Amino acid sequence: MARNIPLSQIGDYIEQRMEQLLRVVVLDVDTRCKMESPVDTGRFRMSWQVGENATGFYDAGPQQPATGAFKDQSKPPKSPEATGLRKMNFEKEKLGNVYSVHNNLPYAEPLANGTSNQAPAGWVQLIAKDAQSYAIAQAAKIGRES
């Protein structure tokens, strides 16, 4: 069923739809980074965060000794608590702001480059590329439907 939007309100309607898309993309990237993170102690997985116009300085606490329990596994264990979105100093994503999903642990970059057999090299870039493709397709859909 077609939606009737007064011409004077179409800009607000499109902005609202694009902000919804932004929220979905940020949440999806954050969740995928957490769920696809290699796990030994869980500190790396829990250190992913979302920043608005800046990166944060969240630290998941002191490094625990590696147990090696998951070292030889090709897939990290799934954890329900890892799906929560940690937001730093903002409520809703708004157009015009820059959002980053990042992990500031010193070993984050080596893990992103494939030093764990649980996650292949380039897994973070693949998440970003998938999110970009999805956002472009959905933005085009919003434009066609508006």
C-alpha positions, 0 to 999 in steps of 0.5 A, a space after each residue: 500500500 502506498 504511503 501518502 506523504 505531504 510534499 512539505 514533509 517528504 524531507 523529514 520522512 526521508 531523513 527519518 528513514 535514513 537515520 533508521 538505516 544508520 542505526 541498523 547498520 551501526 548495530 549490525 557492524 557492532 554485533 558482527 564484530 563481536 560475534 566473529 571475534 576470535 575468543 580466548 579469554 573474551 576480553 577482545 570480544 567485549 572491547 568492541 565499542 561504538 563511538 560518535 564523532 570520536 573513538 572511546 577509551 573503553 577497556 574490558 579490564 585487566 588481561 586475564 591469562 590465556 587459557 588456550 581453551 579455544 585456541 585450536 578451534 576454527 570458530 569462537 564460541 557464541 556468547 549471548 552477552 556479546 550482542 549488546 550495543 555499547 553506546 558512548 555518550 549518545 542516544 540515537 544515531 543521527 545523520 551528519 555524525 561519524 560513527 566508528 565501531 572500534 577496538 582499542 586493545 593493542 592486539 586488535 590489529 594483529 587479530 584483525 589481520 588473521 593471527 588467530 585461526 578462529 578468524 581469517 585475515 581481513 574479517 573486519 574489512 569484510 564486515 565493513 564491505 558487507 555493511 557498505 553494500 547493504 547501506 547503499 542498496 537500502 538507501 537506494 530503496 528508500 529513495 525509490 519508495 519515497 
